[in-house]
Amino acid sequence: MFKSFDVPVRCSAGHLFTTIWIPLGSLKAVRLGWKRYQYCPVGRHWAIVTRLDWAGSPSPEELEQAALVHDVRIP
């Protein structure tokens, strides 16, 4: 159902993962403009996350690494 909203993101500590990112909405994060405060499943901490495509053009390696870990699907 949310497949089209799965996007690669980077947390403030540099970890890459995939999360559900719905424009103008948030299921499991606090929206902070173009950023969000949510749980990072890679580092197991709370952090500011940003979409990879907003931070510059991601390399294929970054996209592959982000696809390996997806955060929880249900809030």
N, C-alpha and C positions, 0 to 999 in steps of 0.2 A: 504493500500500500504506500509506504513512504519512500520507496526506492528512488523516485525522482528527486527527493529532497536530501538524499545522502550526499554529503560534500566532505572533501578532505579539509582538515583544519590543523592549526599548529597552536599549542598552548604557549604561555609566556615562558615556560622552561625549555621550549624547543621540541617537545614531543609531537609526533604526527599521529593522527588517528582520524577516523571517519565518524561523523555525527549527523543527526537529522537537523537541517537548517531550514526552517520555514520563514519566508519573508514576512515581516511584520508580526511574527508570532514566536513563541518559545514554549516548549513543553517541559523542558528540564533544565533551564538555565535562566539567569537573570540577564536581560538585554541591557547593553550599555552602548547605545548607538550602533556602530558597525561591528562591535565586539560583543562577546558574551562571557559571563562568569559561570563556569560549570566545572564538573568533575572530570579530570583527565584520567582515563583508564590505564594509560601507559605508565605514568609516574605515580598514580594513585594519590593525587592531591587535587585541591581546588585551584583553578587558575583562570586567567583571561585567555580566551581563545579567539582566533581570527581565521577567516576562510583563507585558504592558500591562494586562490586566484586573486584576492585583493592585495596580497602581500607581494605580488610580482608573479611572473610566470613560473610555476613549479616545474621541476625536472621530472622526467619519467620515473626516476628512482624515488623521488619524494612521493609521488602519487602511488607507487607500488607499496611503499612503506606504510603510508596512511591507510591503504586498503586492507592491511593485515589486521588492524585492530578497529573494532567498532564499539562505541559506547553502548550502554543499555538502551534497548529499543523502547521500553515503556517507562515513563517517569514514575 
